[in-house]
């Protein structure tokens, strides 16, 4: 069986950047943690929006999120706890 495709995700912080590899079958937050990048989160169900990030380039699949709306997408935000 073939390995899932991976995507590169870069987080821009005020004083540094961190780039992680995310398999297409895993959530961005889980991939970041697996690679030692600590990011804020609380409910981890796509409900509380603690993990919201601004998307500078690209997009995330938010179908697993419980509280993600078209207005969020149009504003350029995503929830990394449930985003693939």
VENHU-V961556 format. One record per pair of residues at least 6 apart in sequence whose C-alpha atoms are under 7 Angstrom apart, sorted by the first residue. I is the first residue (numbers start at 1). J is the second residue. D is the distance in Angstrom with one decimal. If there is no record, write none. Layout:
i->[I & I]
j->[J & J]
d->[D & D]
This chain:
i->[4 & 4 & 4 & 5 & 5 & 6 & 6 & 6 & 6 & 7 & 7 & 7 & 7 & 8 & 8 & 8 & 8 & 9 & 9 & 9 & 9 & 10 & 10 & 10 & 10 & 11 & 11 & 11 & 12 & 20 & 20 & 21 & 22 & 22 & 24 & 25 & 26 & 27 & 27 & 27 & 27 & 27 & 28 & 28 & 28 & 28 & 29 & 29 & 32 & 40 & 40 & 41 & 41 & 42 & 44 & 44 & 45 & 45 & 45 & 45 & 46 & 46 & 46 & 46 & 46 & 46 & 47 & 47 & 47 & 49 & 51 & 51 & 51 & 52 & 52 & 52 & 52 & 53 & 53 & 53 & 54 & 54 & 54 & 55 & 55 & 55 & 60 & 60 & 60 & 61 & 61 & 62 & 62 & 62 & 64 & 65]
j->[23 & 24 & 25 & 23 & 24 & 21 & 22 & 23 & 24 & 21 & 22 & 23 & 24 & 19 & 20 & 21 & 22 & 19 & 20 & 21 & 22 & 17 & 18 & 19 & 20 & 17 & 18 & 19 & 18 & 32 & 35 & 31 & 28 & 31 & 84 & 84 & 84 & 80 & 81 & 82 & 83 & 84 & 80 & 81 & 83 & 84 & 80 & 81 & 38 & 50 & 51 & 50 & 51 & 50 & 81 & 82 & 65 & 66 & 81 & 82 & 65 & 66 & 67 & 79 & 81 & 82 & 65 & 66 & 67 & 79 & 79 & 80 & 81 & 77 & 78 & 79 & 80 & 77 & 78 & 79 & 76 & 77 & 78 & 76 & 77 & 78 & 78 & 83 & 84 & 83 & 84 & 82 & 83 & 84 & 82 & 82]
d->[6.0 & 6.1 & 6.8 & 5.8 & 5.6 & 6.2 & 5.3 & 4.2 & 5.6 & 5.6 & 5.2 & 6.3 & 7.0 & 6.7 & 5.8 & 4.7 & 6.2 & 5.6 & 5.4 & 6.3 & 7.0 & 6.8 & 5.6 & 4.1 & 6.4 & 5.5 & 5.2 & 6.2 & 6.8 & 6.0 & 6.8 & 7.0 & 6.2 & 5.5 & 6.2 & 6.9 & 6.1 & 6.7 & 6.1 & 5.6 & 5.4 & 4.8 & 5.2 & 6.4 & 6.0 & 5.8 & 5.2 & 5.0 & 7.0 & 6.4 & 5.4 & 5.1 & 4.7 & 6.1 & 5.1 & 6.9 & 6.2 & 6.4 & 6.7 & 6.3 & 4.2 & 5.0 & 5.7 & 6.2 & 6.2 & 5.5 & 6.8 & 5.2 & 4.8 & 6.5 & 5.6 & 5.9 & 6.4 & 6.4 & 5.5 & 4.5 & 6.5 & 5.5 & 5.5 & 6.4 & 5.7 & 4.4 & 6.4 & 5.4 & 5.6 & 6.7 & 6.9 & 5.5 & 5.4 & 5.4 & 5.0 & 6.4 & 4.9 & 6.8 & 5.6 & 5.4]
